[in-house]
Amino acid sequence: MAAAALLAMVAAAGCSRATAPAADVWASVNGEDIRRAEVEKYYSGRLNPQAQPPSQEEALTLTLSILDELINNNILIQRARQQGLEATDGEVEDKFTEFKSPYTEEEFQRQLKDRGVTVDDLKQDIRRQLSVQKLINREVVAKIGITDKDVSDFYDQNRAQFNVSETQYRIAQMVVTPRRDPQVRNRKNDDAASDVEARRKIAALLQQVSGSTDFGEVAMDYSEDPSSASGGDLGFIPESSLNQSDPALRRVVMALRPGQISGILQQPDGFRILKLVAKEVPGQREISNPQVQQSIRETLRNRKEQLLRAAYLTSARNEGKISNYLAQQVMESAGKLPEIKLPLPAPAPAPASAPAAANP
């Protein structure tokens, strides 16, 4: 009986510790803590300094969203570590050098200061991103297969989609603006803050894509435009829509041949580099057309990848031991927690990429 009583006391103490973590621990993923300071770092980077400060409810909603994103990332990073897929020091250094290369040392140090991060913070974030990508490549991307029958079935079900009624231009772009924008989400979290920086950056990007560097990869890394996530690809734009755009932009596009890259185009909102990926004249596109085949395969691959990413993350969460202490506190207080005191808004690196639908 004494032994049983002792075991009961130990169990009760363990439960107490599990429900009462340290004040700065906001979540736990398989025994690894996510602390308030880490959430605050990303929170400050999501705020717009020019916008009205968020209400308490808005602040808590954003905080919970970021915390959930960090939970997802920690799950994936832990899995990458368990499978021996964590990025090596050499891989991190290579990416770090690539990130730093467009800047002088003075500009690079200013970028770090503006974002409130150190070199170690940046390298840690690079390691996380590379590790997660390795995991996703093995567990998700490698399992995607598109058959000829898949392509044929999609074409038969969407035949009208390939009937082009007017000339269309498939355009990709890179955008650089002379002002900082908290919403910029390229892979490098790179954002020019002045006209001088913007001019230097766009010139460096043009030099990269004029060589052997892939346009889409450079756009994903550095373009300050929402399309950067897709490598700057804007898809096919009908000629009628192009005619209603900026005349200077239209002239540049019309002068390009498929595969050709423009020079630097200066516009009121900043600078652009355009690439004409393809040009299609009116008429029905048959399934034998290589561009039709590629388009269908890309569409099907993207659909499957998004589905498998979401399923993989859900499965990983189900198998993990996750405690979201902040969410529990919000529920227990009916959303009336004391106001969260956070640093002044400043750009910060986004957490490592997680499966689709995991990010807020």
N, C-alpha and C positions, 0 to 999 in steps of 0.2 A: 504493500500500500504506500509505503514511504517512497519507493522508487517511482511508482505511478504518479504520486503527487509531484515529485521532482520533475518528471518528464512533462507534466501538465504545465508547471511553472515555466520551464524552458520554452515550451511551445507558445505559451502566452506572451513571453518576452519577445520571441521571434515575430509573432504577429504584430506586436506593438511597434517593433522597429520597422516592419514592412509598411505599416500604414502611417508612420511618422518619420519620414526621411528628413535629412538636413534641410534647413529653410531655403537654401539656394539650389536644391535639387528639384527640378520640375518634372523629370521623367526618368525612367529606367528601362533599358533594353537589354534583356538577358544578363542583368547584373551590372551593366555599364551605365553610369549616370549621365544625364544631359543636364547641365547646370544653367542657371538663369543667365549668367554672363554670356554664354554662347548664343542663347536665344536673342538677347539684347543686341548683340553685334549685328545679326541679320535683320532684326526689327528696325534698327535705325536706318539701314540701307533701303528699306521699303517705303520710307516716308518721303513725301515731297516737301522740301523746305519752304516752298512758296504757298503751299496749301494750308488751309485752316487746320489746327491741331485736331486729331481725332477725339471723339468722345470716349468715355470710359468703356462703353460697350464695343465701339469700333476698335479700340486699342486691344481689348481682350480677345476679340474675334481674330484680329491679325496675329496676335501673339500665339493663340492656340493653333492657328493654321501653320505658322512657321514651326512651332514645336512638333506638330504632326509630320511635317516635311522632314525634320531632323530625325525623328523616330524612324521613318522609312529609310532614310539614308544610312543610319546606323545599322539597321537590320542588314542592308545590302553589303555594307563595308565589312561587317562581321562575317558574313557568308564568303565574301571574297578572301578574307584572311584565312578562314577555315579550309578553303580549297586551294590555298597557295597561289592566289591570284593578285595579292597585294602588289601594287606598283613598286618597282625596285628604285633604289636611290638614283641609278643611272637614268631611268625613264623620267623620274621627277626632274632631275637636273636638265635633261634635254628639253622638256616642256617649259621649264622655268626660263631657260635661255631663249627659247622661241618667243615666250611671252615678253621678255625684256628687250628683245632685239630692235623693235622700232623706235626705242627711246634712247636719249642720252642718259647718263647716270643721274644727272640733276633732275630730268623730267621723270625718270622712274621713281626716284625717292619722293618727289612731289606727289606722284600718283599714290604711293603707299600712304603718305601722310594724309592726303585728302580722304582716303578710304578708311583711315584709322586702323590699318593692319601693318604687321611686320613682315619681313622676308620669311620668317618661320611660319607665320599664319598662311601666307600665300602658298608656300611649298606643301603645307599640310593639306590645303584645299585641293591643290593639284594632285596630290597622292590619292585623295579620296575620289576625285573624279575619274582618274585613270583606273583605279581599282574597281569601281562600280562598272565602268564601261567594259572592262575585261570580263567581269562576271556576267553582265547582260549579253555580251557576245557569245559566251559559252552556253549559258542556260536558256537564252531566248533566240538570238539571231541565228545561231547554228542549227536550230530546229525548224527553221522556216523553209519550206520547199514549195515552189510554184510549178505546177505541171503544165504541159501544153493544153491538156483538157481544161484546166482552170482558166487559162487565157481564152480558149475558144468559147467556153460557157459565158464568161464575162462579156465577150464581144457580142455574142448572140443576144444577150439580155439587154445590152446597152448600145445597140447598133446605131441608133439615132444620134448618140453622143459623138460619133465619129463622122457625122455629116457636117462639113464645114461650110457655112453659108457665106462667109466673107473671109478675106485674107486676115490671117492672125499671126501675131508675133509673140514668140515665147521669150520673155525678157528676164534676166537676172540683174540684180543691182547691189552695189555697196554704197552706203550712205554714211557721211561723217558731218556732224554739225559742230559749230563753234561754241556750243553751250552745253553744260552738264545736264543730264536728264536721269533722274532716279529710276526711271522705268527701263533703261537700257539693259538688255539681258543677253548680250553676246557671250560666247564661251570664255572669253578673257575678261569679261566685265570691264572692257576698255571703253573709255568715253572721253573724247577731247573736251577741254574746258575753255578754250579761247580760239580766236581766229588763227593765231600763229600755230597752235597745236594742231588744229584741224587741217591747215594747209600742209603741214609737215607729215601728218598721218596719212592723208589721202595720197600724197606723192609716194610715200613708202608702200602703200597698198598697191598702187598702180605698178610700181617697180616689181613687186612680188608676182602679180598676175601676168605681167608681161613676160616673165620667165617661164619656168616649168611648174610653178605652184598652182594648184587647182583653185579656180575662182570660187567654187562653193565652199571649200575649206577656209579660205581667207575670209569670206563673208561671214561664215559662222563664228569665226574667232573675233572679228573686229568691226563688222558693220553695225552702225548705231540705228538699226531699223528693225521692226518686228519680223521682217522677212528673213533676218539673219538665221533664224532657227532652221529654215529650209535652204540654207546656202544662198539666200538672196533671190531665190526663184519666185517670180511673180506669176508664173503660169502663162497661158496664152491670152493675149490681149487683142481683141478685135480691132481692125483698122478704124472703125467708126469711133471707138473709145479713144484710140490714139490721136485721132484728129481733134478731139476736144481737150487734149492735154496741153501742157506748155509747148509752144511752137518750137522752142530751141530743143527740147527733149525729143519731140517728134522728128525733127530734122536729123538728129543724131541717130535715132533708131532706124529711120528709113535709109540712111547711108551705110548701115552695117550689113555685112554678109553673115550668114549663120556661122557661129563659132568665133566671130570677131569681137574684140573688146574695144570700147571707146576710150577716148582720153578723159581727162577730168572735166566734168560738167559742173559749172558753178551756178547755183540757184539761190533764191532768197533764203531758203532754210538751211543751206549748207552746200556740200559737194557730193557729187555722184560719179560713180563709174558704172557703165552699163555693159552688159554682154547680151548679144542676140544669140540665144541658144538654138532657136529653130524658127523657120517661117513656113506657114502653110497657106496654100492657095485654096479657093473654094472647091468643094466636091466631096464625094464619099471616100473616106479612108478605109481601105480594105484591111483585113487582118494580116495579110501578107506584108503590109507596110512595116518596116523595122521600127519606126517611131511609134506606131500603134502598139506593136508588141511590147516595146519598152515601157510605154505609158501604162499599159494594163498590168504588166509585171510589177512596176513600182507601186501602183495603187493597191494591188493585192498583197504585196509584201508589207507595205505600211500598215494596212488593216490588220494583218496577222500579227505583226510586231506589236502594235498597240494592244491587241487583245491578250497576247501572251505575256507582255510586260505587266499588265494589270493583274492577270491571273497569278503570275509568279509572285508578285509583291503580296497579294492577298494570302496566298499559301504560306509565304515566309512569315507573315504577321501571325497567322493562325498557329504556326509551330513555335513561335517565340513567346517569351515571357515579358510582357510589356506592361508597364505601369505609368499612366499619365497623371501625376500628382496634381499638376496645375488644373487639369480638367476636373478632377475630383473636387478641388477647392472651389472652383467656379460653380459647380453644381450645388455643393453644400451651402455656399453663401448666396445662392440664387442670383449669381452674377453681380454681387455687390462687394466684390473685393476692393480693398483700398486702391486708389489710383496708382498705376505702375509708373514709377519714376525711371525714365530711360534717358540715355545720352542724347545730345542734339543730333538731328538727322545728318548722316554722312554716308556716301556710297560704301558698300561692303560687298565682298564676293558672295555670290549665291551658293547655297549648299550644293554638293555634288548631284548630278542629274539622276533623278529617280524615274521609275517606270511611269508611263503615261497615266494621267489622272491622279498621280500622287502629289503633284505640286499644286500649290494654291494659285 
